Amino acid sequence: MDLGLLYSGGKDSSLAALLLEEFYDVTLVTATFGVADAHEHARETASVLGFEFEAVELDGAVAEEAVEQMVADGYPRDGIQQVHLHALEAVAEMDFDAVADGTRRDDRVPSVSRAQAQSLEDRHGVEYIVPLAGFGRGAVDSLVEETLDVTTGPSERIAKADYEAELRALLAREHGEGAVAEVFPDHTQTYVTGLR
């Protein structure tokens, strides 16, 4: 069965791909608004890990709505959630039997409710798989440490093909650099550079 995994090039989605490859023909899919060139890292990482790769273009209006939501909230949570659900829809519209993401049990955002998952499956005739749903951050970190070579750094400096990079760029373009610091809390990101 063919599976499209929503892929950022980070540790969670890379670990999810490794867990799924025994059961599915996995293609790593990066969703992009065409704002940043971050998907090239995801393409390179997919190649290093030995997976097929595709990029899917998302509706720019969704990014604009997400940015305005983040500015109104003063925090990125709901905007990122909105983009994640849109990206899953885009992957589900591709020619896959199943779609997946790298969300963990303890992720606050993005997350997909049972009702949202069932709706996605019913409307698109796909299975929605969440291979890390039973894993917390500590368990994921332990598995990653044994399996993957990872680079870690501040979010704004890590070139990763996730929504945050593009949403940060759009936010800066529409509201200035200061808005990025106001909306996004300081945190670190990871990206995968290879297998151990």
N, C-alpha and C positions, 0 to 999 in steps of 0.2 A: 504494500500500500504506500502511496505517495503522501508525504507529509510536508507542509510548509511551516517552518518554525520562524516566528517573528524574531529577528536577530539584530543585536546591537554590536556584537564583537566583544562584549563584556563577559565576565565570569559566569553569571547566571545562565544566560542564553547559550553559552558555549557548553557548560555542563549539561544543560537540558538536551542539547544535540547529541552529546556522547551517550547519554542514558537512552535516548530514543533510537539510535542507529541500529541496534540489534533487531528491532521490530519493524522499522519503517525505512523507506527510501527517503531520507531527509534532505530537503533543500532549505538552505538558510536564506531568509527573505528579509531584506532591510527595507523598511518603509521610509520614504523621504518626501519632503516638500520641495526639494530642489534648492534649498536655501544654503546649506553648507555642503561641503564636499566630503563629509565624514564617512559616507558609505564606502569610500575606497578602502579605509582601514578594515571594515567588515568584510569586504571582498577578499582582501589579502589574508585575513584571519581564517575565513572559510576555506581558502585554498590550503593554508598551512595545516588545518585540521582535517582536510580531505573531503570536504563537503561541496556539493553544488551550491551556487549562489545566484540569487536574483534580487533586483531592486524593483520596488513597486512605488509608483508616484501616487501621493495622496492629494486630496482636494485642499488647495491652499486656503479656501474659506474656513475650513476646520481649524487650521493653524491660527488664522486671524481671530476667530472666535475664542480659541484657547488663550491666546495672549491677552485679549481684553478681559477674559474671566480671571486670569492670574493677576492682572493689574487691579481689578476691582476687589479681589480677595486679599491681595498683598502676599499671596503664597501660591506656589505652583500646583498644588495637589489636584484641584478639580480640572484645571486645564490639561495636565498630563493624563488624567483619567480619560477625559474626552478624546484625546488624540490616540490613546492606546486602543480604545474600543473601535475607533474609526480604522486604525491600522489592522486590527483583527478582521474587520469586515472586508477590507481590501484584499487581504491574503485569502480569506474564505471564498472570494469571487474568482480566485485563480483556479487552475485545474489540479486541485489536491483532494485526496480522500479525507485528510485530517489536517487540522491546523493546531499549532501549539505556541506557547510562549514560555519565558523563563521566570515567571512569577513564582515567588516562594510563599510558604505558609504564613510567614510573618510580615509580608509586604503590606503596607497600608495603602500604597498607590504605586503602580496601578494594581487593580484587582478586578476580577470578573465574578459577579454573583452567579449563583446557580441558575437563576431565571435568565440572566443575560447569556450564559453559556448555552442553555437549552434553546433560546431564541436563535442564536447564531447557528446552532446545529440544524434546527428545523428549517430555517429560511434558506440555508445554503446547501443542505444535504451533505454536511461534513461532520466529522467528529472533532470536538475540541478537547485537546490533551494538555494537562498541566503537570509535567513530570516532577516538578519540584514542590508540588502542593503539600507534600508530607515532610518537607525539609525546612528547618529554620535556618537562620543566617549562620549560626555556629556550625551546623552540619555541612552546609554548602561550603563554607570557608575551609573546613577540614578536607572535604573531597577535592576542592580546587587545589589546595596546597599539595596534595598527592598527585594530581593529574595534569595541571596546566601551569604554564609560565605566564605570569601576570604582571603588568605594570600598574601602579597605583599613583594617584596624584589628585590635586584639586580639580573639581569639575570643569572649571573654565580652561584648564590646560590639557585635559585628556581628550584626544580626538577619538571619539566613539560615535558610532552611528545610532544614537538613541534620540528620542524626541527632544531631550533637554538641549542638546547642542543647537538644533535648529530653532527651538523656541527661544533660547537665549539670543540668538542672532536676530530673530524677528522682533523680540522685545526691545533690543538695543536700537534697531532701525526705526521702530515706531515711537518709542518712548525715551530713548537715550540710554547711555551706559549705566547711569545711576539707577535706573529702574530695574536693571538686572540684579544689582546688589540688594535692592529693596525686596524683590520678589523671591529670589532663590537663596535659601540658607547655605552657609558654608558647609560643604561636605566633600568627601572624596569619591572618585569614580575609579573603575578598573577597566583595563582592556587586555585581552588575551594576545600573547605574542607567540605561543606555541604549546606543544605537548611536552610533558616531562618524560 
